[in-house]
Amino acid sequence: MPSSSHLRIQTSFEPFTAETTRSHFVASPPAKKQKMSLTQTYYIAASARSKLGKEACRADHNLRLLPHD
């Protein structure tokens, strides 16, 4: 094996249960969601409405292919 390898072989494994692994995720506090202002929400909604409207007017519209700005 090359000396630059970061991998090592583990010869013994400790048994673990689903409860053991789940407790790691429960212990950390949930990330706080950032609230958007009313202006930001309105702007995003207006932008989405505009994109959907433009795409719906096209003869060959495919709503899955909306362009991202």
N, C-alpha and C positions, 0 to 999 in steps of 0.2 A: 504494500500500500504506500502511496506517496506521502511524504511527511506534511505536505500542504493541505491534506484532507481534513475537513472539519468534522467528519463523521467518526463516530466511535461505536464499537459493537457493545451492546448491553447484554450481559450474560445471564443476569437474574432479573426477574420481573416480579413486582409486588402485585398481588391481586387487588382489584378495586371494584367498587360497585357503582351503580348509577347514582346513588345517593352521595357518594364521595365526590364525584365530579360535579354534580349539580350544586353542591354547597359552595363551590368556588364562585359561581355566577350569582347566587343569591346574596353573598356577603357584600358585594360591591353595590353602592347606591346607584339607582338608575340615573342616566344622564338627563339633565334638565333640558327640556325642549325650549328653543328660543321662540318667543312670541313675535309674530309679525305685527307691524302697525296696521291700522285700518287702511292707510294710504297704500302701503305695500300690497296688501291683500287685494285692494281695488285694482291696482295697476296690473297685477298678475292675472286677475280675472278678466280684465278688459283685453289684455294681450291674448289670452287663450280664446276669448270670444271672437276676436278679430281673425286669428289664425283659422279657427274652425269655420267661420263665415266665409273666408276667402276660399278655403278648400271645398266647402259645400257647393259653392257657385261654379266650380270647374266641372266640365263635362266628364272628365275621367277621374273624378275624385276618389282618393284612397286615404281615409283618415289616419291610417297607420303610418303614412309617409309625410307627416307634417314636418316642415323644416324647423330646425332649432336655431334660435337667435342668440 
